[in-house]
Amino acid sequence: MKITLVVGARPNFMKIAPIIKAIATYNNSYHLSPVTTHHLLVHTGQHYDYEMSKVFLEDLELPEPDIYLGIGSGTHAEQTGKVMMEFEKVLFKEKPDLVIVVGDVNSTLACALAASKIDYIHSDINHSKERHSRKSGNPDVVPTKGGNQEEQRHWIPGQARNGSATKM
């Protein structure tokens, strides 16, 4: 299975780190299984300087991104549009089985939209049920629901007492 993982801004790195570690654990634990999981880490470049990006890769012991889109600064619309255009190229080239976006930043919205518009299954992993409500009142919340609802999986990590993810 080929999974594309997307990061773009500071909160994404902290949310994607346990997923990358879980993939590594799965691949190491199930070495006899004919199915292994390969991940492709895509960094959109929404946050691009050392303090907002590289330091998190180092501190969280994340691998260097496989693909760096280099989007940089701009208005919300400019960033979202640029990410969608560049990420769509990645999807056509890499043809992942699953796209995982985390958080609620411009990169999350852009990559979720790009994936859903060309019928890729994508998972949206957030930290609270509030993140799935357009009425939350939080200006940082970017709803990522869109496209074919059958092809989306929305997860909220840590909701259960045992820390496992809860499917929405």
Sequence and secondary structure as in RCSB ss.txt:
>XXXX:A:sequence
MKITLVVGARPNFMKIAPIIKAIATYNNSYHLSPVTTHHLLVHTGQHYDYEMSKVFLEDLELPEPDIYLGIGSGT
HAEQTGKVMMEFEKVLFKEKPDLVIVVGDVNSTLACALAASKIDYIHSDINHSKERHSRKSGNPDVVPTKGGNQE
EQRHWIPGQARNGSATKM
>XXXX:A:secstr
 EEEEEE SHHHHHHHHHHHHHHHHHHHHTTTSS   EEEEEE  SS SGGGTHHHHHHTT    SEE    S  
HHHHHHHHHHHHHHHHHHH  SEEEEESSSHHHHHHHHHHHHTT  EEEE SSGGGG TTS  TT      S GG
GEEEEETT STTS  EE 
